[in-house]
């Protein structure tokens, strides 16, 4: 019964909990970079947080761009794969 209630609360609160969990995960990911930047460069916390967040955003965009180009390359070569599969099926039928 308790597990069902907990799951229902989690299901109903997902619109609030998902962004909250993402924020906590990102803060844990960025915190070591911010601490290292504060110690080495001796800049303010605000600037080092902004630099860390921008670096994280740029790296995420780079990964997304790389994945996007790979998906486009695969989509462009799908007709070739289709003809290869059809040829192999014809050979198999014979």
Beta strands, then each sheet from edge to edge (+ up, - down):
end
